[in-house]
């Protein structure tokens, strides 16, 4: 809004003054307000533009696996999901649970081509996998742009593209409901920084891309909570980029291992007070694998693990987060409570198989 001071009005006669020489007068020209129709058109344009950019890279994955129940002959089962091509030479990101155990993988592209694929590597703990498409023309694939999930905000527009229940190239839109969620993978390990969205997902969407309004992949759709509606989850693309890089180079994700079966327990209050602990929970050692780093370090059943590498561990999930590849074969201090005594051991994790 532009303000016009009356004392500068050139149309006034010399030597005259206005009744209110110090009061500005607002211009009658107001900025236009977008109508509801214009706002909806802008929303539709954002969704359609993002879909047009990413849809050529979205694929439908069909797998065949063999399953055998005790006392029954093996049975061949069919399954599938979605995926997204992220390199021009035909690498596809999808979920581990889509491709796990498959002896045949067929991929249907958006342009109608059907190609075979090989499982390059998978990580059940993060529910991610990388496939390589089989094609004589290695430069014939449209790749999606991978974005940055670190800047996602609740309320931000996101679009899910996939093949739910066999319906090809289905688009749903919603918002980021929350970030920083934790979700337990089928392996039992906790996945951190999960994106929660209300963009509708159904069986078959697994492995498909979650896209922002600019057509950049910000997540890999992974799960829904049934029978709830609007509770859908995606693995952040920053996690997927790291995992995919490791799978391409090594075929797996390296993590360290100490060989402990544990459970979360409260520490008795008298021990918290006596030892002046800054934590009230720890990990009870319920079992130790033979010849494991835990056994070699002198851990015993019934011990309470308080800290590793001088960092408190409050739960089994907390311990999993700390057992990364950097700790493999490193001598780490391990703080425990054995009955009433606080002890310090030295443990050297090995690589998890």
C-alpha positions as CSV (number, residue, x, y, z in Angstrom):
1,X,0.0,0.0,0.0
2,X,1.5,3.3,-1.1
3,X,1.2,6.4,1.2
4,X,0.8,9.9,-0.2
5,X,1.7,12.8,2.1
6,X,-0.7,15.8,1.6
7,X,2.0,18.4,2.2
8,X,3.7,17.3,-1.0
9,X,0.5,17.5,-3.1
10,X,1.6,19.7,-6.1
11,X,-2.1,20.5,-6.9
12,X,-2.4,22.7,-3.7
13,X,-2.1,26.5,-4.1
14,X,1.0,28.2,-2.7
15,X,0.5,29.5,0.8
16,X,-2.5,27.2,1.6
17,X,-2.5,24.3,4.1
18,X,-4.7,21.3,4.6
19,X,-6.8,20.7,7.7
20,X,-4.5,17.8,8.7
21,X,-1.0,18.5,7.3
22,X,0.6,15.5,9.0
23,X,-2.0,12.7,8.2
24,X,-1.2,10.5,5.1
25,X,-3.9,9.3,2.9
26,X,-4.0,5.7,1.8
27,X,-4.1,4.9,-1.9
28,X,-7.4,3.5,-3.1
29,X,-5.5,0.8,-5.1
30,X,-5.5,-2.4,-3.1
31,X,-3.5,-5.5,-4.0
32,X,-5.7,-8.1,-5.5
33,X,-6.6,-11.2,-3.4
34,X,-6.5,-14.6,-5.1
35,X,-9.9,-16.3,-5.4
36,X,-10.5,-19.8,-4.2
37,X,-10.6,-20.9,-7.8
38,X,-7.1,-19.4,-8.5
39,X,-5.7,-21.1,-5.4
40,X,-7.1,-24.5,-6.4
41,X,-5.7,-24.0,-9.9
42,X,-2.3,-23.3,-8.5
43,X,-2.5,-26.4,-6.3
44,X,-3.6,-28.5,-9.2
45,X,-0.8,-27.1,-11.3
46,X,1.8,-27.9,-8.7
47,X,0.6,-31.5,-8.4
48,X,0.3,-32.1,-12.2
49,X,3.7,-30.6,-12.9
50,X,5.4,-32.7,-10.2
51,X,3.7,-35.9,-11.5
52,X,4.7,-35.1,-15.1
53,X,8.3,-34.8,-14.0
54,X,8.5,-38.0,-11.9
55,X,6.0,-40.4,-13.4
56,X,8.2,-41.5,-16.3
57,X,10.7,-42.9,-13.7
58,X,8.1,-44.8,-11.6
59,X,8.0,-48.5,-12.2
60,X,5.9,-51.5,-11.2
61,X,7.8,-54.4,-9.8
62,X,6.6,-58.0,-10.0
63,X,8.4,-60.8,-8.1
64,X,8.2,-64.5,-7.6
65,X,9.4,-66.2,-4.4
66,X,9.4,-69.7,-3.0
67,X,8.0,-70.3,0.5
68,X,7.9,-73.6,2.4
69,X,6.0,-74.2,5.5
70,X,7.1,-77.0,7.8
71,X,5.9,-80.4,6.6
72,X,4.5,-78.9,3.3
73,X,6.0,-78.8,-0.2
74,X,7.5,-75.5,-1.4
75,X,5.0,-73.1,-3.0
76,X,5.7,-70.4,-5.5
77,X,4.2,-67.0,-4.6
78,X,3.8,-63.9,-6.6
79,X,4.1,-60.4,-5.2
80,X,5.2,-56.9,-6.1
81,X,5.3,-53.2,-5.4
82,X,6.6,-50.0,-6.8
83,X,10.0,-48.4,-7.4
84,X,11.7,-45.4,-8.8
85,X,14.5,-45.2,-11.3
86,X,17.2,-42.9,-9.9
87,X,20.1,-43.3,-12.4
88,X,20.1,-43.1,-16.2
89,X,21.7,-46.5,-16.4
90,X,18.7,-48.2,-14.8
91,X,19.2,-48.4,-11.0
92,X,15.9,-48.6,-9.1
93,X,15.1,-47.8,-5.5
94,X,12.4,-49.8,-3.8
95,X,11.7,-51.5,-0.5
96,X,13.6,-54.5,0.8
97,X,10.3,-56.3,1.6
98,X,9.2,-56.0,-2.0
99,X,12.3,-57.8,-3.5
100,X,13.4,-60.0,-0.6
101,X,13.9,-63.6,-1.5
102,X,12.8,-63.2,-5.1
103,X,14.2,-65.6,-7.7
104,X,12.5,-63.7,-10.5
105,X,12.0,-59.9,-10.8
106,X,10.2,-58.3,-13.7
107,X,9.8,-54.5,-13.9
108,X,7.2,-52.7,-16.0
109,X,8.2,-49.2,-17.0
110,X,6.0,-46.2,-17.6
111,X,6.6,-46.4,-21.4
112,X,5.2,-49.9,-21.5
113,X,8.5,-51.8,-21.6
114,X,8.8,-54.9,-19.4
115,X,12.4,-55.8,-18.3
116,X,14.1,-58.3,-16.1
117,X,16.0,-57.0,-13.1
118,X,18.6,-58.2,-10.6
119,X,18.7,-57.5,-6.9
120,X,21.9,-55.5,-6.5
121,X,21.6,-55.3,-2.7
122,X,19.2,-54.9,0.1
123,X,19.1,-53.7,3.7
124,X,16.1,-55.2,5.7
125,X,17.0,-53.0,8.7
126,X,16.1,-49.8,6.7
127,X,13.7,-51.6,4.3
128,X,15.5,-50.5,1.2
129,X,16.8,-52.3,-1.8
130,X,18.5,-51.4,-5.2
131,X,17.6,-53.2,-8.4
132,X,19.5,-53.1,-11.7
133,X,17.4,-53.2,-14.9
134,X,18.4,-55.5,-17.7
135,X,18.6,-53.6,-21.0
136,X,20.8,-53.6,-24.1
137,X,20.6,-49.8,-24.1
138,X,22.2,-48.6,-20.9
139,X,21.3,-44.9,-21.4
140,X,17.6,-45.4,-22.2
141,X,16.0,-44.7,-18.8
142,X,14.4,-41.5,-17.4
143,X,15.7,-41.0,-13.9
144,X,13.9,-39.0,-11.1
145,X,15.7,-36.2,-9.3
146,X,16.5,-37.0,-5.6
147,X,15.8,-34.1,-3.3
148,X,16.7,-33.3,0.3
149,X,14.4,-34.6,3.1
150,X,16.2,-32.6,5.8
151,X,14.2,-29.5,5.1
152,X,10.7,-31.1,5.1
153,X,8.2,-29.3,7.3
154,X,4.8,-30.4,8.7
155,X,2.0,-29.2,6.4
156,X,4.2,-29.3,3.2
157,X,2.6,-30.6,0.1
158,X,3.7,-34.1,-0.9
159,X,2.6,-36.5,-3.7
160,X,2.8,-40.3,-3.7
161,X,3.1,-42.2,-7.0
162,X,2.8,-46.0,-7.2
163,X,0.9,-49.0,-8.3
164,X,-1.6,-49.8,-5.4
165,X,-3.5,-53.1,-5.9
166,X,-2.2,-53.3,-9.5
167,X,-3.6,-49.9,-10.6
168,X,-0.7,-48.5,-12.6
169,X,0.7,-44.9,-12.0
170,X,-1.8,-44.0,-9.3
171,X,-1.3,-40.5,-7.8
172,X,-2.3,-39.4,-4.3
173,X,-1.6,-36.1,-2.7
174,X,-1.5,-34.9,0.9
175,X,0.8,-33.2,3.4
176,X,3.7,-34.0,5.6
177,X,1.9,-34.9,8.8
178,X,5.1,-35.1,10.9
179,X,8.9,-35.7,10.6
180,X,11.3,-37.5,12.9
181,X,9.0,-40.5,13.5
182,X,10.5,-43.9,14.4
183,X,9.2,-47.1,12.7
184,X,10.1,-50.7,13.3
185,X,11.3,-52.6,10.2
186,X,10.3,-56.2,9.6
187,X,13.8,-57.2,10.9
188,X,12.8,-55.7,14.2
189,X,15.3,-52.8,14.1
190,X,14.1,-49.3,14.5
191,X,14.2,-46.9,11.5
192,X,14.7,-43.3,12.6
193,X,13.6,-40.0,11.0
194,X,10.6,-41.5,9.2
195,X,8.3,-39.2,7.3
196,X,4.6,-39.4,8.3
197,X,2.1,-38.3,5.6
198,X,-1.6,-38.5,4.9
199,X,-1.1,-39.1,1.1
200,X,-3.1,-42.3,0.7
201,X,-1.1,-45.5,0.4
202,X,-2.3,-49.0,-0.3
203,X,-0.7,-52.4,-0.9
204,X,1.4,-52.0,-4.0
205,X,2.6,-48.5,-3.2
206,X,5.6,-49.9,-1.3
207,X,8.8,-48.7,-2.8
208,X,7.3,-45.9,-4.8
209,X,8.4,-42.3,-4.5
210,X,7.1,-39.6,-2.2
211,X,7.6,-36.3,-4.1
212,X,7.6,-32.6,-3.3
213,X,5.8,-29.9,-5.3
214,X,8.9,-29.4,-7.5
215,X,9.0,-33.1,-8.5
216,X,11.9,-34.1,-6.4
217,X,11.9,-37.4,-4.6
218,X,11.9,-36.8,-0.8
219,X,11.0,-40.2,0.5
220,X,10.4,-43.9,-0.4
221,X,6.9,-45.0,0.7
222,X,7.1,-48.0,2.9
223,X,4.1,-48.7,5.2
224,X,0.6,-47.9,6.4
225,X,-1.0,-48.6,9.8
226,X,-4.2,-50.5,9.4
227,X,-7.1,-50.1,10.0
228,X,-6.2,-46.4,10.6
229,X,-6.6,-44.0,7.7
230,X,-4.2,-41.3,6.8
231,X,-1.3,-42.8,8.8
232,X,1.3,-43.5,6.1
233,X,5.1,-43.6,6.3
234,X,8.1,-43.0,4.0
235,X,11.8,-43.5,4.5
236,X,13.5,-40.1,4.1
237,X,15.5,-39.8,0.8
238,X,18.6,-38.7,2.7
239,X,18.6,-42.1,4.4
240,X,17.9,-43.8,1.1
241,X,20.8,-42.1,-0.7
242,X,23.3,-43.2,1.9
243,X,21.9,-46.8,1.9
244,X,21.8,-47.0,-1.9
245,X,25.4,-45.8,-2.1
246,X,26.5,-48.6,0.2
247,X,24.5,-51.2,-1.5
248,X,25.9,-50.2,-4.9
249,X,29.5,-50.4,-3.6
250,X,29.3,-53.3,-1.3
251,X,25.9,-55.0,-1.8
252,X,25.1,-54.6,1.9
253,X,25.2,-52.2,4.9
254,X,27.9,-52.8,7.4
255,X,27.0,-52.6,11.1
256,X,28.8,-53.7,14.2
257,X,27.7,-56.6,16.4
258,X,28.4,-57.6,20.0
259,X,26.3,-60.8,20.3
260,X,24.0,-59.8,23.2
261,X,20.3,-60.6,23.6
262,X,18.9,-57.9,25.8
263,X,15.8,-56.3,27.1
264,X,14.9,-52.8,28.4
265,X,14.6,-52.6,32.2
266,X,14.5,-49.9,34.9
267,X,17.5,-49.5,37.1
268,X,16.7,-50.0,40.8
269,X,16.4,-46.6,42.5
270,X,18.9,-47.4,45.2
271,X,21.5,-48.1,42.6
272,X,20.7,-45.0,40.7
273,X,21.2,-42.9,43.9
274,X,24.2,-44.8,45.1
275,X,26.1,-44.6,41.8
276,X,24.7,-41.1,41.0
277,X,23.6,-42.3,37.6
278,X,22.1,-39.8,35.0
279,X,19.8,-42.6,33.7
280,X,17.0,-44.7,35.1
281,X,16.9,-47.4,32.4
282,X,19.5,-49.8,31.0
283,X,19.8,-53.1,29.0
284,X,19.5,-56.4,30.9
285,X,21.8,-59.0,29.3
286,X,19.4,-62.0,28.8
287,X,21.7,-64.1,26.7
288,X,25.2,-64.1,25.1
289,X,26.1,-65.8,21.9
290,X,29.1,-68.2,22.0
291,X,32.4,-66.8,20.8
292,X,30.9,-63.4,20.4
293,X,32.5,-60.0,21.3
294,X,30.3,-59.9,24.4
295,X,31.6,-63.3,25.6
296,X,35.2,-62.3,24.9
297,X,34.7,-59.1,26.8
298,X,33.5,-60.9,29.9
299,X,29.9,-60.0,29.9
300,X,27.6,-62.3,31.9
301,X,23.8,-62.9,31.9
302,X,22.2,-60.6,34.3
303,X,24.5,-57.7,33.8
304,X,23.0,-54.3,33.1
305,X,24.6,-52.4,30.2
306,X,24.8,-48.7,31.1
307,X,27.0,-47.2,28.4
308,X,29.1,-48.0,25.4
309,X,31.9,-45.8,24.1
310,X,31.3,-43.5,27.0
311,X,27.8,-42.8,25.8
312,X,24.7,-43.9,27.9
313,X,22.4,-46.5,26.4
314,X,18.9,-46.4,27.7
315,X,17.4,-49.1,25.5
316,X,18.1,-51.9,23.0
317,X,17.1,-49.5,20.2
318,X,19.6,-47.0,21.6
319,X,22.4,-49.6,21.5
320,X,21.5,-50.5,17.9
321,X,21.9,-46.8,16.9
322,X,25.4,-46.8,18.3
323,X,26.6,-50.0,16.7
324,X,27.5,-48.5,13.4
325,X,30.2,-49.5,10.9
326,X,32.6,-47.1,12.5
327,X,32.7,-49.3,15.7
328,X,33.8,-52.5,13.9
329,X,37.0,-53.8,15.4
330,X,37.4,-50.8,17.7
331,X,38.1,-51.3,21.4
332,X,35.2,-49.6,23.1
333,X,34.7,-49.0,26.9
334,X,31.6,-50.8,28.2
335,X,30.1,-49.7,31.5
336,X,27.9,-52.2,33.3
337,X,26.3,-53.0,36.6
338,X,27.0,-56.5,37.9
339,X,24.7,-57.1,40.8
340,X,25.6,-54.0,43.0
341,X,29.0,-53.2,41.5
342,X,29.7,-50.9,38.7
343,X,32.4,-52.2,36.3
344,X,34.1,-51.1,33.1
345,X,34.9,-53.7,30.4
346,X,36.5,-53.4,27.0
347,X,34.6,-54.8,24.0
348,X,35.6,-55.0,20.4
349,X,32.5,-55.3,18.0
350,X,32.8,-57.3,14.9
351,X,30.9,-56.9,11.6
352,X,27.3,-58.1,11.6
353,X,26.6,-60.9,9.2
